[in-house]
Structures are given as C-alpha cells and as structure tokens.
Amino acid sequence: MKIVRFVQRVLCGMAGLAMAAGAEDLPVKVFVLAGQSNMEGKAQNKLLDHQADAEGTRAQFAHLRKDGAWIVRDDVFIHYLNRHGGSTTGYGSPGRTGVELEFGNTMGDRFDGPVLLIKAAWGGHSLFQKFRPPSAGMPPGEKLQAELEQARKNTARNNGKHGRNDPEPVMADIIAAYGSSYRAMLEEVRKVQENVATLFPELAGRKLELAGFVWFQGWNDQYGGAEQEYASNLEHLIKDVRKDLGVPGLPVVIGVMGQNGSKPADGPMKVIQEAQLAMEEVPGFRGNVKAVRTDVLVDRAAEALYPTWKENVPEWEKVGSDHGYHYLGSAIWFNRMGKAFGEAMLGLLEDAE
C-alpha cells in the first residue's frame, strides 16, 4: 500500500511538472484596447475604494480584492501610455479606473497563460478625424479648406486676445491631424511588442499572440455631421487594424455608445449606436465582430442621483464621480462594461476555435 501511494505521489508530481512546463510554453494573449476618454477610464479610484468597503456594494468588488486590498494580478499585465505593470485599479485617467480592470480579470481567469493589455486611448478624439483609418481616405477638399479657414480665424483671435504670436496654420497642419491617433495607436502596439522584455521581465522570451481588439469610442463623432460617416469609418477601421496588425480575422469587440442609460438614445447618438451595432452583419465581420450595448448596463443608483448631484454632493460621491458623457464616473457601470466586453471577446475566441 505504501508503495502504491508513493508511486501515486511521484506520478502526480510528474504531472504537475509537465503542466507547469506547458504553462511556461503558452503564448501571451495580447489584447489592444483603443478609443477616446471612456476607454481611458473615468471612475475615480476613491469611489472604487468606498464601494469596495460599503455594505451595499462590496459584493460587486469582492473578487477583485484580497485581505482588504486590491489584487495586483501576476498573470495579467497592462501597458497604458507611460504606465505598466500587473493589472489592478488605477490604469485609467490619473486617479481613475476603466473597463480594463474587469476585462483583464475576465481574460486572466479564462487563460492558463499570461495576458497583456495594450491600451491606446486619448480623450476627445473622433473617428472622423484623429482616429480616421487610412483606407477611409481624406474628407472632400472643401471640408478641409473650411477647416483651414476656421483654424486661421481661431489663431488670429487667440493671438490678439492673449498677446501670442502663433504662426498661421497651413493646409499641411489640417491634413496631419487626420489619422494621427490611428497612427499613434499602432505605434503604441509596436513599441510594447518590441520592448516587452524590458517592460515586463516576467514575459521575456515568450511568444506574443495578438488575440483581440476592443473599440470604445463615439462621443466626438456626434458633431458636424460626422455621425453620418461613422458606419463607413468604423468598417474601414476594423479592416485596417486587421491589416496593419497582421491578423486578418482578429476578433473585434465594439463598446456601443450608451451614455443615454435607461432613456432611449436619439439624434446623432442613435445614429452612431446603429452604426456600431450594424458592424456584426458586415460581410466578413459575421462571427468575428461583436457589438456590446452599454446603456443596458447602466448604474441606476448613479443615474438617479446625477440630476441633483450639486445639491447632494456627499451622497453623490458614494455612487458617481463624473458627468454623463463619462458614464457618470460610475465604478459599477465601468466594471459591468469591462466584464461584458471580456465575455463577448471570449465568445468570439471560442467560436473561432
């Protein structure tokens, strides 16, 4: 009997070593998270800290904490502009957190190997202009000329009002803005890929596998008629990202604009929502692009208090930390969206297997 138990222990030990060796050989699953301010992340960390301890909300954050502190994952890593490390709170705008927290947690719980999130997000950048993909081409000449004339007026006004001596804009300045954030996004991905061993020594020597792309953007395309071109520009974006990153069928999750919350969207926001939802049915996108509604994930407690937040700041700060265009800075709303994006991405990956 003792001999049998000894053999069992040896076999179990050998199996464990084999599993460990196998895990070390697994590729790093890389996900690119791109967009504007809501992809930056706008839930204040102090709100997460409060709700993680508050009786009515702590259960929603319990899986992200241990011994009264936020977990820093050693199997999920993140790079966001000048910051990098193990996934935890604080990888949003300064002092804030975004969808990356729950997205990374969802990915980390699913994969045996490590996960790397590369976030490229800048507030106020439209798909029409700064994120404009190459294959969308440039807007008509008359549109560019009108922009140039307005830019020259603005410069002259600011110079006169503030005693500045800024040079008069030229057409090259106007053209350069188009696609600048798209190019910066690709540069972020390239930079992290080339320097991964320095940024994340734990990942040195491992193969990187670009596994998915998450797009969360739309607010600045509500103006100047840009919403009418959103569907075309988003289709171009997905195709160009796949081409430029070298992954033809790269799974794409789209966070659908949802700042309308529990109220129906209208006007340009509705146009953009419909354009984002329609991407699932574009030829070549079926089964590898998923649009996730974010309005249905609304934090109703924050939504109810927001209209009178100025008259009731102490109570408001227990549920929200920003304005409507930033999903009220609701930690619950951002976490729900991150988890939903993660689950949608896993669905696409499983369908592709």
C-alpha positions as CSV (number, residue, x, y, z in Angstrom):
1,M,0.0,0.0,0.0
2,K,2.8,2.4,0.9
3,I,4.5,1.6,-2.4
4,V,1.2,2.4,-4.3
5,R,0.8,5.7,-2.5
6,F,4.5,6.5,-3.2
7,V,4.0,5.8,-7.0
8,Q,0.9,7.9,-7.0
9,R,2.7,10.9,-5.4
10,V,5.5,10.5,-8.0
11,L,3.1,10.4,-10.9
12,C,1.2,13.4,-9.6
13,G,4.4,15.3,-9.1
14,M,5.5,14.5,-12.7
15,A,2.1,15.6,-14.0
16,G,2.4,18.9,-12.1
17,L,5.8,19.5,-13.5
18,A,4.5,18.8,-17.0
19,M,1.6,21.2,-16.5
20,A,4.0,23.9,-15.2
21,A,6.3,23.4,-18.2
22,G,3.3,23.5,-20.5
23,A,2.1,26.8,-18.9
24,E,5.6,28.3,-19.5
25,D,5.3,27.5,-23.2
26,L,1.9,29.1,-23.6
27,P,1.9,32.3,-25.7
28,V,1.0,35.7,-24.2
29,K,-2.5,36.6,-25.2
30,V,-2.4,40.3,-26.3
31,F,-5.5,42.5,-26.4
32,V,-5.5,46.0,-27.8
33,L,-8.0,48.4,-26.1
34,A,-8.5,51.6,-28.1
35,G,-10.8,54.6,-28.1
36,Q,-11.3,58.0,-26.5
37,S,-12.0,59.2,-23.0
38,N,-14.2,56.4,-21.9
39,M,-11.6,53.9,-22.9
40,E,-9.1,56.0,-20.9
41,G,-11.4,55.2,-17.9
42,K,-13.2,57.7,-15.7
43,A,-14.3,56.0,-12.4
44,Q,-12.4,57.7,-9.6
45,N,-10.3,55.3,-7.5
46,K,-11.7,56.8,-4.3
47,L,-15.1,55.7,-5.4
48,L,-13.9,52.2,-6.0
49,D,-12.3,52.2,-2.6
50,H,-15.5,53.4,-1.0
51,Q,-17.8,50.9,-2.8
52,A,-15.5,48.0,-2.2
53,D,-16.0,48.6,1.5
54,A,-19.6,49.8,1.6
55,E,-22.2,47.2,2.8
56,G,-24.5,47.6,-0.2
57,T,-21.8,47.3,-2.9
58,R,-18.8,45.4,-1.6
59,A,-20.0,42.1,-3.0
60,Q,-19.6,43.5,-6.6
61,F,-15.9,44.1,-6.0
62,A,-15.0,41.2,-3.7
63,H,-13.5,39.1,-6.5
64,L,-11.0,41.9,-7.2
65,R,-9.8,42.2,-3.6
66,K,-7.9,40.2,-1.1
67,D,-7.3,40.9,2.6
68,G,-8.8,44.4,2.2
69,A,-6.7,45.5,-0.7
70,W,-7.0,45.4,-4.5
71,I,-5.4,42.4,-6.1
72,V,-2.5,43.1,-8.4
73,R,-2.6,40.2,-10.9
74,D,0.7,38.4,-11.7
75,D,-0.8,36.8,-14.8
76,V,-2.4,39.8,-16.4
77,F,-0.3,42.8,-17.4
78,I,-1.2,46.2,-18.8
79,H,0.5,49.0,-20.6
80,Y,-1.2,52.4,-20.9
81,L,1.0,55.1,-22.3
82,N,3.7,55.8,-19.7
83,R,2.4,53.2,-17.2
84,H,2.8,49.5,-17.0
85,G,2.5,46.6,-14.5
86,G,0.2,44.0,-13.1
87,S,-3.5,44.6,-13.7
88,T,-5.2,46.4,-10.9
89,T,-7.0,49.7,-10.3
90,G,-5.6,53.0,-11.4
91,Y,-4.9,52.3,-15.1
92,G,-7.4,54.9,-16.3
93,S,-7.1,58.6,-16.4
94,P,-5.0,59.9,-13.5
95,G,-6.5,58.6,-10.2
96,R,-9.2,56.7,-12.1
97,T,-10.0,53.2,-13.5
98,G,-11.8,52.0,-16.6
99,V,-13.0,48.9,-18.3
100,E,-9.6,47.4,-18.4
101,L,-9.9,46.2,-14.8
102,E,-12.8,43.7,-15.3
103,F,-11.8,43.0,-18.9
104,G,-8.3,41.9,-17.8
105,N,-9.7,40.0,-14.9
106,T,-12.1,38.1,-17.2
107,M,-9.3,37.2,-19.6
108,G,-6.9,36.2,-16.8
109,D,-9.5,33.8,-15.3
110,R,-10.0,32.2,-18.7
111,F,-6.5,31.6,-20.0
112,D,-3.8,29.5,-18.3
113,G,-1.0,31.6,-19.9
114,P,-0.4,35.3,-19.3
115,V,-2.5,38.1,-20.7
116,L,-1.2,41.5,-21.8
117,L,-3.5,44.5,-22.4
118,I,-2.2,47.4,-24.5
119,K,-4.3,50.4,-24.1
120,A,-4.2,53.3,-26.6
121,A,-6.8,56.0,-25.7
122,W,-7.0,59.8,-25.9
123,G,-9.9,61.9,-24.8
124,G,-11.8,64.0,-27.3
125,H,-10.5,62.1,-30.5
126,S,-13.1,61.4,-33.1
127,L,-13.1,58.5,-35.6
128,F,-13.9,61.1,-38.3
129,Q,-10.6,62.9,-37.8
130,K,-7.8,61.7,-35.5
131,F,-8.7,58.0,-35.4
132,R,-9.5,58.1,-39.1
133,P,-8.2,54.9,-40.7
134,P,-6.1,55.1,-43.9
135,S,-8.5,53.3,-46.2
136,A,-11.2,55.9,-45.4
137,G,-9.3,58.5,-47.4
138,M,-9.4,62.2,-46.7
139,P,-12.6,64.3,-46.5
140,P,-13.5,66.4,-49.5
141,G,-11.3,69.4,-50.3
142,E,-13.9,71.9,-49.5
143,K,-14.3,70.4,-46.0
144,L,-10.5,70.7,-45.4
145,Q,-10.5,74.3,-46.8
146,A,-13.3,75.3,-44.4
147,E,-11.3,73.8,-41.5
148,L,-8.2,75.7,-42.5
149,E,-10.1,79.0,-42.7
150,Q,-11.6,78.4,-39.3
151,A,-8.2,77.4,-37.8
152,R,-6.7,80.7,-39.2
153,K,-9.5,82.7,-37.6
154,N,-9.0,81.0,-34.3
155,T,-5.3,81.6,-34.3
156,A,-5.7,85.3,-35.2
157,R,-8.3,85.7,-32.4
158,N,-6.1,83.9,-29.8
159,N,-3.0,85.9,-30.8
160,G,-4.9,89.1,-30.4
161,K,-6.6,88.2,-27.2
162,H,-3.7,86.6,-25.4
163,G,-0.8,88.5,-27.0
164,R,0.6,85.4,-28.7
165,N,2.4,85.1,-31.9
166,D,1.4,81.6,-33.1
167,P,2.1,81.0,-36.8
168,E,-0.8,81.0,-39.2
169,P,-2.0,77.4,-39.9
170,V,-1.4,75.9,-43.3
171,M,-3.1,73.0,-45.1
172,A,-0.4,70.6,-44.1
173,D,-1.4,71.2,-40.4
174,I,-5.0,70.3,-41.1
175,I,-4.1,67.2,-43.1
176,A,-1.7,66.0,-40.4
177,A,-4.4,65.7,-37.8
178,Y,-6.3,63.2,-39.8
179,G,-5.4,59.7,-38.7
180,S,-2.9,60.9,-36.1
181,S,-4.4,58.9,-33.3
182,Y,-4.7,55.8,-35.5
183,R,-1.0,56.0,-36.2
184,A,-0.2,56.6,-32.6
185,M,-2.3,53.5,-31.6
186,L,-0.2,51.4,-34.0
187,E,2.9,52.9,-32.6
188,E,1.9,52.0,-29.0
189,V,1.3,48.4,-30.0
190,R,4.6,48.2,-31.9
191,K,6.5,49.8,-29.0
192,V,5.2,47.4,-26.4
193,Q,5.8,44.4,-28.6
194,E,9.4,45.4,-29.3
195,N,10.1,46.2,-25.6
196,V,8.0,43.6,-23.8
197,A,11.0,42.0,-22.1
198,T,12.1,45.4,-20.6
199,L,8.6,46.5,-19.7
200,F,7.5,43.1,-18.3
201,P,10.5,40.9,-17.4
202,E,8.1,38.1,-16.5
203,L,7.2,37.8,-20.2
204,A,10.7,37.8,-21.5
205,G,11.2,35.0,-24.1
206,R,7.5,34.3,-24.5
207,K,5.7,34.4,-27.8
208,L,3.2,37.2,-28.2
209,E,-0.1,36.3,-29.8
210,L,-2.4,39.2,-30.8
211,A,-5.7,37.8,-29.8
212,G,-8.3,40.6,-29.9
213,F,-9.2,44.3,-30.3
214,V,-11.7,46.3,-28.3
215,W,-13.0,49.7,-29.6
216,F,-14.8,52.0,-27.2
217,Q,-15.4,55.5,-28.7
218,G,-18.0,57.7,-30.3
219,W,-18.8,60.9,-28.4
220,N,-16.9,63.3,-30.5
221,D,-18.4,62.0,-33.7
222,Q,-21.8,63.4,-32.7
223,Y,-20.9,66.8,-34.1
224,G,-20.6,68.5,-37.5
225,G,-22.4,65.6,-39.3
226,A,-19.6,63.1,-38.5
227,E,-22.2,60.6,-37.3
228,Q,-23.4,60.1,-40.9
229,E,-19.9,58.8,-41.9
230,Y,-19.4,56.7,-38.7
231,A,-20.5,53.3,-40.2
232,S,-18.2,53.7,-43.1
233,N,-15.3,54.8,-41.0
234,L,-15.7,52.1,-38.4
235,E,-15.8,49.4,-41.2
236,H,-12.6,50.9,-42.6
237,L,-11.1,50.9,-39.1
238,I,-11.7,47.3,-38.4
239,K,-10.3,46.2,-41.8
240,D,-7.2,48.5,-41.5
241,V,-6.5,47.4,-37.9
242,R,-6.5,43.8,-39.0
243,K,-4.3,44.5,-42.0
244,D,-1.8,46.7,-40.1
245,L,-1.5,44.4,-37.1
246,G,-1.2,41.4,-39.4
247,V,-4.1,39.4,-38.1
248,P,-6.8,39.1,-40.9
249,G,-9.5,37.6,-38.7
250,L,-8.7,39.4,-35.5
251,P,-11.7,39.3,-33.1
252,V,-13.2,42.8,-32.5
253,V,-15.5,43.9,-29.7
254,I,-17.2,47.2,-30.0
255,G,-18.5,49.0,-27.0
256,V,-21.7,50.6,-28.2
257,M,-22.3,54.2,-27.1
258,G,-24.6,54.1,-24.1
259,Q,-24.4,57.4,-22.2
260,N,-28.2,57.6,-22.7
261,G,-28.5,55.0,-19.9
262,S,-32.1,53.9,-19.3
263,K,-33.5,56.5,-21.7
264,P,-33.7,55.8,-25.4
265,A,-30.9,57.4,-27.5
266,D,-31.9,59.9,-30.2
267,G,-30.2,62.2,-32.7
268,P,-26.5,61.6,-33.6
269,M,-26.0,59.2,-30.7
270,K,-28.7,56.9,-32.0
271,V,-27.1,57.1,-35.5
272,I,-23.7,56.1,-34.0
273,Q,-25.3,53.3,-31.9
274,E,-27.0,51.9,-35.0
275,A,-23.7,52.1,-37.0
276,Q,-21.8,50.2,-34.3
277,L,-24.5,47.5,-33.9
278,A,-24.6,47.1,-37.7
279,M,-20.9,46.0,-37.8
280,E,-21.9,42.5,-36.8
281,E,-23.6,42.0,-40.2
282,V,-21.0,43.5,-42.5
283,P,-19.7,40.8,-44.9
284,G,-16.5,39.4,-43.5
285,F,-17.4,40.5,-39.9
286,R,-20.0,37.9,-39.1
287,G,-18.8,35.8,-36.2
288,N,-15.7,37.8,-35.6
289,V,-17.1,41.2,-34.6
290,K,-19.4,41.7,-31.6
291,A,-21.1,44.9,-30.6
292,V,-21.9,45.2,-26.9
293,R,-24.6,47.6,-25.7
294,T,-23.5,49.6,-22.7
295,D,-26.7,51.5,-22.0
296,V,-28.4,48.3,-20.7
297,L,-25.6,48.1,-18.1
298,V,-26.4,51.4,-16.5
299,D,-25.8,52.0,-12.8
300,R,-29.3,53.1,-11.9
301,A,-28.3,54.4,-8.4
302,A,-25.8,56.8,-10.0
303,E,-28.3,57.7,-12.8
304,A,-31.0,58.6,-10.2
305,L,-28.8,60.9,-8.2
306,Y,-26.9,62.7,-11.0
307,P,-29.6,65.3,-11.9
308,T,-29.3,66.8,-8.4
309,W,-25.7,65.9,-7.5
310,K,-24.7,69.5,-6.8
311,E,-27.3,69.8,-4.1
312,N,-26.3,66.4,-2.5
313,V,-22.5,66.0,-3.1
314,P,-21.8,63.7,-0.1
315,E,-24.4,61.1,-1.3
316,W,-23.4,61.6,-5.0
317,E,-19.8,60.8,-4.2
318,K,-20.8,57.4,-2.9
319,V,-22.1,56.4,-6.4
320,G,-20.6,58.6,-9.1
321,S,-17.5,60.6,-9.9
322,D,-18.0,62.3,-13.3
323,H,-20.6,63.5,-15.8
324,G,-23.0,61.8,-18.2
325,Y,-20.6,61.7,-21.1
326,H,-18.2,59.7,-18.9
327,Y,-20.8,57.2,-17.8
328,L,-21.2,59.3,-14.6
329,G,-17.8,58.1,-13.5
330,S,-19.6,55.1,-12.1
331,A,-17.3,52.3,-10.9
332,I,-20.1,49.8,-11.2
333,W,-21.0,50.9,-14.7
334,F,-17.4,50.7,-15.9
335,N,-16.8,47.3,-14.3
336,R,-20.0,46.0,-15.9
337,M,-18.9,47.2,-19.3
338,G,-15.4,45.7,-18.8
339,K,-16.8,42.3,-17.9
340,A,-19.3,42.4,-20.8
341,F,-16.5,43.3,-23.2
342,G,-14.5,40.4,-21.9
343,E,-17.3,37.9,-22.1
344,A,-18.0,39.0,-25.7
345,M,-14.4,38.6,-26.6
346,L,-14.2,35.1,-25.1
347,G,-17.3,34.2,-27.1
348,L,-15.6,35.3,-30.3
349,L,-12.5,33.4,-29.5
350,E,-14.4,30.2,-28.6
351,D,-16.3,30.4,-31.9
352,A,-13.1,30.7,-33.8
353,E,-11.6,27.5,-32.3
